[in-house]
Structures are given as structure tokens and as C-alpha cells.
Amino acid sequence: MKLRADRAQFADAVSWATRTVAGRVTLPALSGVLLEAQDGKLTCRATDLEVAAEITIPVSIDRPGRALLPGRLLAQLVARFPQAPVELDGEPDRLQITCGRATFHVRGMQVEDFPTLPVPAEDASSGVLPADAFARLVSQVARAASTDEGRPVLTGVQLHAEGGLLTAAATDSYRLAVRTLDWDQALEGNALVPSRSLQEAAKAAGEVGGSLTIVLEEGQVSFLFGDRRLTTKLIEGTFPNYRALLPDAHETTVVIERTPLVEALQRVAIVALGQANTPVSLTFSDGSVELQATNQEMGDAAEALPADIDGEGLTIAFNPAFLLAGLEATGTERIRIELRDGLKPAVLHPETDDEQTDDLTYLLMPMRVS
Amino acid sequence: MPRVAEPILHVDMDAFYASVEQRDDPQLRGRPVVVGGAGGRGVVAAASYEARRFGIHSAMPMVRARRLCPQLVIVPNRFDRYREVSGAVMEILTSVTPLVEPLSLDEAFLDVGGSVGLFGTPTQIGERLRREVRAQLDLPCSVGIGPTKSVAKLLSGRAKPDGLLRWPADEVVERLAPLPVSELWGAGPKTVERLQGYGLRTIGQVARTDLRTLQRVVGDALGTQLHQLARGIDPRSVTPHEPARSVSAEETFDEDVDDPVVLRREVLRLAEKVGRRLRRAELSGRTVTLKVRFASFETVTRSSTLAAPTDRTHDLVVVAGGLLDGLRLERARVRLIGVGVSNLGDDTAAAQLTLDAADPGTELPWNDPRWDRVDRVADQVAERFGGLGVSYASLLDDHPNDEDTAPTREDRTPPPSTSPEDR
């Protein structure tokens, strides 16, 4: 293999491929990035058997070939390369990388040991979505997914396309985020996508911009944006019937400015966050909400804000991190909180006067304070 | 102060749950009473002595118990109540010594070696405790007194119901000798069968057997243990529980394991063990940790912190199993595997609630109360039979050559269908 590549493009490609498949790999071959030079293009591939990342950049090729190089080493090298074209030259087991006056010889691994990456079939059903809308949808919903690998089903985001709507839902059993988007595409179906992969895809989509193609197949989903592709295995199992979790009625509706609430919550939560499992309680009454947290070891904190309250006053306590995530997900200047009582879930919605607001529901279970 | 030769007391409440029910409801006194679920698949959690006369015993299916005794009174479990009464019992026990080691809700070891100056001989202390429990709580209990824990426990069983037994230290070996091997602590049905297969029927025969021979029959660890117990030796001391920081269990394999199925089963078994210890100590924890040591001695730990503390075996199995899957071992050779729970608290702290469907019929991957009930029944059976009685089916399909890698497997087979003596 012998080729010459633009430094910035090469560095981007290597770092994206290695980062996307963040290192929880056990097979040595999986720690590598497979470089394949052919037809004027260099393709970088990485996988951890669950997620596969592939990125293609234009290069000038003297001699096509393939090499499997240690991913982390390569990423560290290219990040520090000087401003000069990168040249790769040599055999798969010993590749010379030159950039400006710097020369490296890197030992490659057995190319054959690298697994064959899943490739989406040509005829698989797909749909197109603006990259920024996709990135936003993911950032709103994925935060409600569980990070507990012990419950794989809850570590995923359920994507559901049907009847001109794309719905994304995630829950960790304590909260639930559901976002719906108008989406007029031929693609219909369900995919339980690992939240981590989906967030990587969203991040890449945000960086690349433009539009994104979702390809849904049996057992896997691929996201294509420009020169990049990310394919991830779907999570096996059935996502809970989240519609059954949505309360059918509420007693009290609160409309409140979001930013002051977030800031007050962050201040009060400093006391709570020092100690695991310490709730922040919110008391709604007479046009105000009072936030309060007590930590037996540190002390307590309280802060009051104005709020429009329609219905009975009540007190409800939350894990501050969960509430904060919900407030961040809504994103609008004002939010609407629907409540029933101190032991029933709160429902957060974005609140705007115009019709363009996101169709987002963030359901959050309170904490019981003894 | 003279050294006491038999300082260990084992106090065991008689038919505890059933006795509490009979005490609280005078109409139940003198009648055959069992505690447990009355439903089609209910199991007897405890049987009064009146009920035992009909051949009813713990862990028996309720259907069968009813067939044995049509006039049987079935009372639902009231665990909070038993826990409360248990607290009162333990309080009486700690009035004579701080060295009280509760084994479960209804039994405890005491070391009264330092109390004889204040309260008299161990026998006098035992009688005093029985009087106090009777006077304050109106409940019967039995007390065994001996030089070691295992002897004290054996004697409380033989003193039942409502009695007290003591063996002088210098007569223990002699008195143990004629007893059947099944009386040895740690000898489950399979071990007993195996010992008998080699002609070892009495404890005396075990005591006289060469240690190496015994180890070849039942494995190294158990062989050493049984050999010592048979000769009246039991080095375990009475250790009052200190507030635990974590609860864990681990297993070193005799030979490195690369089979994911074997690892999975071990995680299941360890999670079960940890869950039972948590529940016995009335603790629950938020952080579940999986520890894996490879053949290279490289050790990795992975943990997962839940939003709410748990003591459910099922939760531990799910989380620890998920962490194991997450490691993607790809047949790496594993030397040791462990499961632990930390970030412990009692149930008084603020609790994160889980989402719930309005329609109770909705299936959710969390919030299945049936697992609580499974744990309770499994715990009860385990308490009654000293080993793991109710378990995951996948832990039961024993392969004969597995026994070397899991020498304690004998303790984990299902209980026999007949009641052990004195229970």
C-alpha cells in the first residue's frame, strides 16, 4: 500500500473511527483500524462487534492495499502530526507513515483477523432525515435511557416509524422520554438502538450536517451521512409498552420559566448531589415553587421562584439529576409540568405559543421521602 | 473468672412464624396452623407443632398439606410482624451478652463466656432467656448449649420443642459418635448419600476416617470441615454483625473456565448467595459489581449503580449477568468470578420510585413483585434446610464432572420430600 492523504482529513477519519468504537474491546484485532486504499479512496473501519464505523476520504494512491493498524496509537499519532500531507508506504505488517519531517514505522496486525463488517443491503428500506433534526431528537430522548448494562432493553432508544411519524422513546424505569417527529418516508418499522451508538450517530450527524439516511434491517440499523457510515446491532428483546405508562389525567398544571428553574435547581442540588440518593423537593403553591434540599452531613438549601399554577398545590421530590435532564430535554423558554400528587409521575412538556414546538413528553417518577 | 467449657448458646424459636400467629390470634392456639400462601402454588413457610403431627413441614406444597390435614388453618405471611417480633427476641438475647450473632429472624448464636460472672452458668443463662422470651413475648424457644457453634445448634434442634440441652465439652466426641452423619453441619442429602456409600453412617465413623480419604469422598474443603466437626472441633467464633459496607461472594474455579454457560451459571449462583445475605441482614444496595480475574491474574471489575437500592436476587442476576455480557469475554480463560453489592443502606432513606402502568396487567421489565415472593420462599426454604433449597433451574442440571469445580453443589440440590428430624 502506498498513498498520500490530506492531514486534516486523515486525522479526522482515524479519530472518528476509533472514537466511535470506544475501547471496550477484548479481541486484539478489534483494537485496530482497518485501512483500505482502493479506487482513489481510503476507507477506515473499526468495530467492537456491536458497532461498526466506516469513513471514506479521497486520497491519491500509488499502490492499493490494506493494513490493520493499532487504533489508539494511530489516533494519537495523527492528532500530533504537523501541517503537511501524510504518506503511507509499506507492507501490512510494517507500514511507514511520514508527515513532514516525522517518520513512524508501525507494526500492523493480521488483516485477516479483522472481522467482516456488516454492510447494509442495497435493497434495504431506508429513510432520509435532516441531520440537525435527528441530532436534536436523539439528544432529547437518549438521556432517559439506562446506562445499566444489566438491563439491555432499557439501554436502548426505541425508534418507531409509521404513518408519517418517527417516534423515539427511552426509559430507565424511573423516567421516560418520548419524542415524535413528522417524517414522510417509505421506511416503516421498529428498531431498539443502543443509546450509546445512537448518540455517536447523532454527534456525527451534527458535525457533518446535511441529511442523514437511516437504513433499517433485520437485527441492525445503519446511519449514513456523507462519507461516514455507522452500523449498529439492535438490542434484542421487547421495549416496554411505554404508552401504558403515560398518565391519563393530572390535577395540577404548572407553567414556569425554564432557565431560572434550571439555575435554581442546580444551586439547590449542590447540597443534594453531595450525597447519593438525596432528593430535591418542589412545593407548588400560591403562584410560586419552592425548591428545597437537605443533606444531613452538609446542611440545607432553599430557593423560591414564581410559577403559574393551575390546580391544587402540592409537594413532590425528585432525583435532581433526573429532573435536570428533563428540563434540558425540553429546550424551550417556558415549560409545562403536569402533576397529580407527590407519589405519581410528573410530566414535562415544552410550552410555547406557536405551533412549532417539539412534540416531547418527559415523564419522571418522584422519590418517596420518608 | 473461671473459663467456661461450654460458652456457646444456640437459641432457636419454635415454629416461629406459626407461633407468632397463634399468639396473636388466640383462636388459632392448639390448632394445626401453617403460614404461607393459600393459592394453588402456595408453599408452607412454617407449620405449628399441631400441624407437624400430620406430617406437614416447611416448603411443602400447600395443596399437599391440606390433603394431609383437611382442618388445617392457613394464615398469610406477615413478614413485617415477624421482623418486629424478631427484633424483640434479639433484644432479650443482647441483655445477657453483646456477642449475639443472628442467623435469621428466628435463631441466633450467643457467646456467654464473659457473662457467667453476672448471670450464672450457661445453663442458668439459657433458662433465663427462655423464661424472658416466654414472659415478655409469650413465645416458646429452644436452647442448645455446647463448646462450639455446631454442637449448640445440634442440641437446640434436639431440645425442641420448648426445651434446653447441654453437653459437657469432654463428652461431646463420645456423644456425637453414634449419631447419623446427617446431623453434621454442612452435610446435605447428597453428601450424606455419598458418605453412606462408603459405609460412613455415623459421626463416629467419620471421626475415625483418615482425613485424606474423607477429602477424596466429599472434596477437600468439605472433607476437612466434616472431619473437624465429627471430632467436636469447630473454630468458628460468634461474631456479632457489624454494619456491612458491601456484601459479596466469589468463586475461584479449580480449573480456569472459558465456557460462557459455566460463567453465567456461576454468576447466577453468586447473585443468589449475595441476595440471600442482603435480605438476611435487611440491607439493600445500589451498586452491583462484577469481578473477573483472568488466568493471567489480570483482574477487571465492572459495576453498575441503580437509581434505587435492591435486595432482589433477580435484579442482581440481571445486572451482574448484563455486566458479564458487557465484558464480551470471547472465551477468555477465567480464574475467579465474583458478584458484590455496595452502596448499602437500609430502607429508611428516600427512595426513587419506578414508573408504573395504570393497568396492573401491563408487563414491564422492572417492577415485577413476583420476584420478591420468589426470594421470600427461597429464603425460607434455605433457612429451613441450611442450604440453598429453591434455586434457578439452570443450576440444577448437575454434570457429574462439575462437582470438582463446585464442591459445595451438594448443598444446593432441592430439599428431600420428607422433613428432616426435629424441624
Boltz contact constraints between the chains, C-beta under 6 A:
constraints:
  - contact:
      token1: [A, 26]
      token2: [B, 328]
      max_distance: 6.0
  - contact:
      token1: [A, 26]
      token2: [B, 330]
      max_distance: 6.0
  - contact:
      token1: [A, 27]
      token2: [B, 330]
      max_distance: 6.0
  - contact:
      token1: [A, 148]
      token2: [B, 304]
      max_distance: 6.0
  - contact:
      token1: [A, 149]
      token2: [B, 322]
      max_distance: 6.0
  - contact:
      token1: [A, 149]
      token2: [B, 323]
      max_distance: 6.0
  - contact:
      token1: [A, 149]
      token2: [B, 326]
      max_distance: 6.0
  - contact:
      token1: [A, 150]
      token2: [B, 304]
      max_distance: 6.0
  - contact:
      token1: [A, 150]
      token2: [B, 318]
      max_distance: 6.0
  - contact:
      token1: [A, 150]
      token2: [B, 319]
      max_distance: 6.0
  - contact:
      token1: [A, 150]
      token2: [B, 322]
      max_distance: 6.0
  - contact:
      token1: [A, 153]
      token2: [B, 365]
      max_distance: 6.0
  - contact:
      token1: [A, 173]
      token2: [B, 354]
      max_distance: 6.0
  - contact:
      token1: [A, 173]
      token2: [B, 366]
      max_distance: 6.0
  - contact:
      token1: [A, 174]
      token2: [B, 307]
      max_distance: 6.0
  - contact:
      token1: [A, 174]
      token2: [B, 352]
      max_distance: 6.0
  - contact:
      token1: [A, 240]
      token2: [B, 364]
      max_distance: 6.0
  - contact:
      token1: [A, 240]
      token2: [B, 365]
      max_distance: 6.0
  - contact:
      token1: [A, 241]
      token2: [B, 362]
      max_distance: 6.0
  - contact:
      token1: [A, 244]
      token2: [B, 357]
      max_distance: 6.0
  - contact:
      token1: [A, 244]
      token2: [B, 359]
      max_distance: 6.0
  - contact:
      token1: [A, 244]
      token2: [B, 362]
      max_distance: 6.0
  - contact:
      token1: [A, 245]
      token2: [B, 355]
      max_distance: 6.0
  - contact:
      token1: [A, 245]
      token2: [B, 357]
      max_distance: 6.0
  - contact:
      token1: [A, 277]
      token2: [B, 349]
      max_distance: 6.0
  - contact:
      token1: [A, 277]
      token2: [B, 350]
      max_distance: 6.0
  - contact:
      token1: [A, 279]
      token2: [B, 350]
      max_distance: 6.0
  - contact:
      token1: [A, 319]
      token2: [B, 352]
      max_distance: 6.0
  - contact:
      token1: [A, 365]
      token2: [B, 353]
      max_distance: 6.0
  - contact:
      token1: [A, 365]
      token2: [B, 355]
      max_distance: 6.0
  - contact:
      token1: [A, 367]
      token2: [B, 350]
      max_distance: 6.0
  - contact:
      token1: [A, 367]
      token2: [B, 352]
      max_distance: 6.0
  - contact:
      token1: [A, 368]
      token2: [B, 351]
      max_distance: 6.0
  - contact:
      token1: [A, 368]
      token2: [B, 353]
      max_distance: 6.0
  - contact:
      token1: [A, 369]
      token2: [B, 350]
      max_distance: 6.0
  - contact:
      token1: [A, 370]
      token2: [B, 348]
      max_distance: 6.0
